[in-house]
Amino acid sequence: MAVISLKLSEQEKSFMQAMAAFEGKTLSELVRSKVITALEDEYDTKVADLAIAEHEDFIAKGGKPTSYQDFMRELGIADEVYS
């Protein structure tokens, strides 16, 4: 497993150790889970922003959005289930 070092003030280290203890985790587990979660959330936000921009560009160029019912039909999902 790879090791990454961080430079922290004593106050930051104490706070993080207290949070780790509060959550019943080691300091390493706390930092790893919080960093991964934050990065995944940021990635999801950026992908959503790109998709929205693409959709807005599509609409601005005269594209027509697909209705929910048409989308379900395209997927082969019965209309009765989603009406």
C-alpha angles and dihedrals in degrees: 000000000000122000124218122189126212129197110224136167116247088251092054091047092050091049092049092047090051091050091048090052090046090054093042093242136118116256089251093052091048095050093044095049095044094047094046092047092048092048093047090050091049091048091050091050093050093048090049091048090052092048092050091049090049091049092048090050090049091052093044089055091055100268118154120225118235116245119239091246092051090048091052090049090051088054091048094243116147115256094221092065094056103032 
